[in-house]
Amino acid sequence: FGKPMIFAKKAKSDNIEGGLYQSDIFSYTYKKKVTLLVSREWLHAGDRVLVVDDFMANGEAMRGLCDIVEKAGAKLVGIGCAVEKGFQGGGDRLREAGVNLHSLAIIERAEPGSIVFREE
């Protein structure tokens, strides 16, 4: 899209210098508290931010990223997600909070041998 892209990290690495925005979340994947980090060098007040992720379960990572965007004084314009596990409710909670969230696919329920997608 010809726009800058930044990554949130779950651990400080050598390529992150200076101050950090951070948000503590509970990771569904790792089953523990993790801290999301974004360098202050790359996110500024007035920036317009689109958050993009592959999978959403409980929505904790998205909530943490929304928190970081707010701390930076930037504007969250929306969230794009490839696959949302709708049965875990994270996306529904974000939408109820007023977040502009669009998922390519929302799994309503998953059972052995069957995946049911949410109807639009």
Contacts in CASP RR format, 6 or more apart in sequence:
PFRMAT RR
TARGET T0000
AUTHOR 0000-0000-0000
METHOD contacts of the structure
MODEL  1
FGKPMIFAKKAKSDNIEGGLYQSDIFSYTYKKKVTLLVSREWLHAGDRVL
VVDDFMANGEAMRGLCDIVEKAGAKLVGIGCAVEKGFQGGGDRLREAGVN
LHSLAIIERAEPGSIVFREE
4 42 0 8 1.000
6 38 0 8 1.000
6 39 0 8 1.000
6 42 0 8 1.000
6 43 0 8 1.000
7 38 0 8 1.000
8 36 0 8 1.000
8 37 0 8 1.000
8 38 0 8 1.000
8 65 0 8 1.000
8 68 0 8 1.000
9 16 0 8 1.000
9 36 0 8 1.000
9 37 0 8 1.000
9 38 0 8 1.000
10 27 0 8 1.000
10 34 0 8 1.000
10 35 0 8 1.000
10 36 0 8 1.000
10 37 0 8 1.000
11 37 0 8 1.000
12 20 0 8 1.000
12 37 0 8 1.000
16 37 0 8 1.000
16 39 0 8 1.000
17 39 0 8 1.000
17 41 0 8 1.000
18 39 0 8 1.000
18 40 0 8 1.000
18 41 0 8 1.000
19 39 0 8 1.000
19 40 0 8 1.000
19 41 0 8 1.000
20 37 0 8 1.000
20 38 0 8 1.000
20 39 0 8 1.000
20 40 0 8 1.000
21 37 0 8 1.000
21 38 0 8 1.000
21 39 0 8 1.000
21 40 0 8 1.000
21 43 0 8 1.000
21 68 0 8 1.000
21 71 0 8 1.000
21 72 0 8 1.000
22 35 0 8 1.000
22 36 0 8 1.000
22 37 0 8 1.000
22 38 0 8 1.000
22 68 0 8 1.000
23 35 0 8 1.000
23 36 0 8 1.000
23 63 0 8 1.000
23 64 0 8 1.000
23 65 0 8 1.000
23 67 0 8 1.000
23 68 0 8 1.000
23 71 0 8 1.000
24 33 0 8 1.000
24 34 0 8 1.000
24 35 0 8 1.000
24 36 0 8 1.000
25 33 0 8 1.000
25 34 0 8 1.000
25 35 0 8 1.000
25 36 0 8 1.000
25 60 0 8 1.000
25 61 0 8 1.000
25 63 0 8 1.000
25 64 0 8 1.000
26 32 0 8 1.000
26 33 0 8 1.000
26 34 0 8 1.000
26 58 0 8 1.000
26 60 0 8 1.000
27 33 0 8 1.000
27 34 0 8 1.000
27 60 0 8 1.000
27 61 0 8 1.000
28 57 0 8 1.000
28 58 0 8 1.000
28 59 0 8 1.000
28 60 0 8 1.000
28 88 0 8 1.000
29 57 0 8 1.000
36 61 0 8 1.000
36 64 0 8 1.000
36 65 0 8 1.000
36 68 0 8 1.000
38 68 0 8 1.000
38 72 0 8 1.000
40 72 0 8 1.000
43 49 0 8 1.000
43 68 0 8 1.000
43 69 0 8 1.000
43 72 0 8 1.000
43 74 0 8 1.000
44 72 0 8 1.000
44 73 0 8 1.000
44 74 0 8 1.000
45 72 0 8 1.000
45 73 0 8 1.000
45 74 0 8 1.000
46 73 0 8 1.000
46 74 0 8 1.000
46 75 0 8 1.000
47 72 0 8 1.000
47 73 0 8 1.000
47 74 0 8 1.000
47 75 0 8 1.000
48 74 0 8 1.000
48 75 0 8 1.000
48 77 0 8 1.000
49 69 0 8 1.000
49 74 0 8 1.000
49 75 0 8 1.000
49 76 0 8 1.000
49 77 0 8 1.000
49 78 0 8 1.000
50 77 0 8 1.000
50 78 0 8 1.000
50 79 0 8 1.000
50 80 0 8 1.000
51 62 0 8 1.000
51 65 0 8 1.000
51 66 0 8 1.000
51 69 0 8 1.000
51 76 0 8 1.000
51 78 0 8 1.000
51 79 0 8 1.000
51 80 0 8 1.000
52 79 0 8 1.000
52 80 0 8 1.000
52 81 0 8 1.000
53 61 0 8 1.000
53 62 0 8 1.000
53 79 0 8 1.000
53 80 0 8 1.000
53 81 0 8 1.000
53 82 0 8 1.000
54 81 0 8 1.000
54 82 0 8 1.000
54 83 0 8 1.000
55 81 0 8 1.000
55 82 0 8 1.000
55 83 0 8 1.000
55 84 0 8 1.000
55 85 0 8 1.000
56 62 0 8 1.000
56 81 0 8 1.000
56 83 0 8 1.000
56 84 0 8 1.000
56 85 0 8 1.000
56 90 0 8 1.000
56 91 0 8 1.000
56 103 0 8 1.000
57 85 0 8 1.000
57 88 0 8 1.000
57 90 0 8 1.000
58 88 0 8 1.000
58 89 0 8 1.000
58 90 0 8 1.000
59 88 0 8 1.000
59 89 0 8 1.000
59 90 0 8 1.000
59 91 0 8 1.000
59 93 0 8 1.000
59 94 0 8 1.000
62 79 0 8 1.000
62 81 0 8 1.000
62 90 0 8 1.000
62 91 0 8 1.000
62 94 0 8 1.000
62 99 0 8 1.000
62 101 0 8 1.000
63 94 0 8 1.000
65 79 0 8 1.000
66 76 0 8 1.000
66 79 0 8 1.000
66 94 0 8 1.000
66 99 0 8 1.000
69 75 0 8 1.000
69 76 0 8 1.000
70 76 0 8 1.000
76 99 0 8 1.000
76 100 0 8 1.000
77 100 0 8 1.000
78 99 0 8 1.000
78 100 0 8 1.000
78 101 0 8 1.000
78 102 0 8 1.000
79 94 0 8 1.000
79 99 0 8 1.000
79 100 0 8 1.000
79 101 0 8 1.000
79 102 0 8 1.000
80 101 0 8 1.000
80 102 0 8 1.000
80 103 0 8 1.000
81 101 0 8 1.000
81 102 0 8 1.000
81 103 0 8 1.000
81 104 0 8 1.000
82 103 0 8 1.000
82 104 0 8 1.000
82 105 0 8 1.000
83 103 0 8 1.000
83 104 0 8 1.000
83 105 0 8 1.000
83 106 0 8 1.000
83 107 0 8 1.000
84 90 0 8 1.000
84 91 0 8 1.000
84 103 0 8 1.000
84 105 0 8 1.000
84 106 0 8 1.000
84 107 0 8 1.000
85 107 0 8 1.000
85 110 0 8 1.000
86 92 0 8 1.000
86 106 0 8 1.000
86 107 0 8 1.000
86 108 0 8 1.000
86 118 0 8 1.000
87 107 0 8 1.000
87 108 0 8 1.000
87 109 0 8 1.000
87 110 0 8 1.000
91 101 0 8 1.000
91 103 0 8 1.000
94 101 0 8 1.000
95 101 0 8 1.000
105 117 0 8 1.000
106 117 0 8 1.000
106 118 0 8 1.000
107 115 0 8 1.000
107 116 0 8 1.000
107 117 0 8 1.000
107 118 0 8 1.000
108 116 0 8 1.000
108 117 0 8 1.000
108 118 0 8 1.000
109 115 0 8 1.000
109 116 0 8 1.000
110 116 0 8 1.000
END
